[in-house]
């Protein structure tokens, strides 16, 4: 029969004594047949031997940590658990005033009863450093937060937080510092609950000392709106909780190194912590490609684009400035510096968090690109060689102010400002052929440009809770302004050939382009939540937003005098746009026991108008967008969740789809507009299951997503006999679809001391397009499986290996013989061996292989081998001398293969190859009450 929850235990759960509720949430009760196995004993205070009543004695399955049974100790400290099967068990004893105790229990076939007496240590004595008998747990569950005990992890001296995270169950950290938990990327790492260099979590994980950490907390951090309304699951976040004796003092590191052939790297970081504030500064410089080029820097290297503020979906144009050159590959020189400050006052009811950063990245390189475009009767092959130089420097300031006026109202204000300066140049040569022989055109192109972009963002969030539980109001205001100026020269020579290979036409372009863009958004959002009954509530949301934009693009031809003084009206414009968006949404939230239903529907009305003052051309359009959603969450336990959901969404066209601005930057590819294009509509279904085990460290994830799009917006491409392509966008009469199936199984193999993670993945995408009047169906499938092994033996070695095979199937219905089907294999492995005399040896291997396909008839591979040997000096091992070799086999070849629409592309690019590097690193620390 099923075991009912005793009234006394129910009372204990709801009075906040979480140690019992932990296991009630973790485990479901199992029914057991009548058995004659039992365990009994007494619970006593280990210091004064006084018997302890009302202690909870839990019997767990040693295999999977499932709760088998439990009992309370009586007034005499006695407990008794019976009627369970034989096997291996873990006995866990909990009491609010005592430290937790656990012990393994093994009952053999012939043993029907055992006696186990327990002695607990008072928490008061524990604070006075009384040694606990028995092994404390590495992780506990406090509400919905998993808390890891950092003091239980054995690490090398001067280890960083990243080294600590790698040793925690269910957390994975790759070689670039990216953190994932249950397949979800962790983008925020807090320090004592406050953001710390929020743009780059590695500034926390790779600089903060592990010996300063008391606890590592993992939880779903809800947004301000989710907190006030109670709707939403939040995003997984890691909080680093410092030891009390590590909250005052200073620490940091200095590192410098170079090679004999011009590679160098330097890094400095200093931190001063006080009880009420934290100050940190850092500086980096590197041309090794391994330091200072974070995600924000990488994004800045691409084309400068309009950034949309949060709120209603305005029509966007992401190709206003179109004379910047490529910068996705090459040899980087990165420099960055920054400062962080945060403080609290007024009993921690008010706080300020500020970040300021400077960065500059220069990239130089070459690349070769070959692409195959499937046409109804042939294949258009394009070959291009390019050399480029890109520079971008960014200044950014972010200030967050929070004030809690009372227990029921609060205000949060975020102000962000940034300035970006860009300079780029490129020169390229391209040739297009039908098939492999017939040359139809070739071109030379040179682009030089300089630009400046300034951005200002203001966000405020006011929240108010009322005396009636569940009733709340919030107001969000967003202001966004951006000014983007870009100017430069554009030169190109395109030569066209007839079928016999004789020059048929030459098209010359020599222009100076001056582009200016101004855009501003102002969005207000109002949210009201209203409880209807216990477990039933309504959520009302209304947003209104205004968007104004001005694009002034001028092209000037070169005159006979050599000056760029002749305006080109065809490729110039003075475009002003106005948009007004209204959006309303109503949600019904049902909460019952462990079930949550969220049913909502939203509708938005967008009025769009633009006028080109240069040509007196005007355009008006109104869009209605619907957004129904249904979400279901089943909280099986605190660490096990089942989710399923449906969402529908209108996809409105962009200005490029409706009426693109004329430009001559690529005479071989000309964009046309389609004012009659309609919204498409996407239906999205998803289901996921996630579960974690604290004791065993195992985790399981199953995910599936499916979507189909009705009336999808697809390209309509026409290529003429001269190889010139014009394209516009239309609504297809076929439905596009996407399917994703993924899983992750992570488990610790105790007999081997290893953590294994297995991640299979499958995707299937079906899209359509028109090519020279013929419907083209494109089907892309990817099969991947990844196995990762981690093993660490304290003070001896750390080992990681991961990778696996993958297969891509990519077919176009027009030219199935030019498919990109093929196998690929990936392997990443690292080993660190700790040797005598404070010496350590490390090696890193990355191998990539892509097999030849029908489209590309050669294999591509890279085998990257890095190795280093280092020795530590000084009493605290805080001075480290290293000699390392990068790409020792000199095989770091840059390549990629992609498939998009009816085009498959292979790209080869410049990379950093072999060099020997010598470096010296010094970690320093002076925490006022800490002992190193």
Secondary structure by P-SEA (a helix, b strand, c coil): ccccccaaaaaaaaacccccaaaaaaccbbbbcccccbbbbbbbccccccccccbbbbbbcccccccccbbbbccccbbbbccccccbbbbbbbbccccbbbbbbbbcccccbbbbbbbbbbaaaaaaccccccccccccccccbbbbccccccccccccaaaaaaacccccccccccccccccccccccccccccccccaaaaaaccccccccbbbbcccccaaaaaaccccccbbbbbbbcccccccccccccccccccccbbbbbbbbbbcccbbbbbbccccccccccccaaaaaaaccbbbbbcccccccccccccccccccccccccccccbbbbbbcccccccbbbbbbbbbbbbbbbcbbbbbbbbcccbbbbbbbbbcbbbbbbbbbbbbbbbbccccccbbbbbbbbbbbbbbbcccbbbbbbcccccccccbbbbbbbcbbbbbbbbbbbbbbbccccccbbbbbbbbbbbbbbbbbcccbbbbbbcccccccbbbbbbbbbbbbbbbbbbbbbbbbbbbcccccbbbbbbbbbbbbbbbbbbbbcccccccccccccccccbbbbbbbbbbbbbbbbbbcccbbbbbbbbbbbbbbbbbcccccbbbbbbbbbbbbbbbbbbcccccbbbbbbbbbbbbbbcccccccccccccccbbbbbbccbbbbbbbbbbcbbbbbbccccbbbbbbbbbbbbccccccccccccccbbbbbbbbbccccbbbbbbbbbbbbcccccbbbbbbbbbbbbbbbbbcccbbbbbbbbbbbbbbbbbbbccccbbbbbbcbbbbbbbbbcccccccccbbbbbbbbbbbbbbcccbbbbbbbbbbbbcccccccbbbbbbbbbbbccccccccccbbbbccccccccccccccccccccbbbbbbbbbbcbbbbbbbbbbbbbcccccc
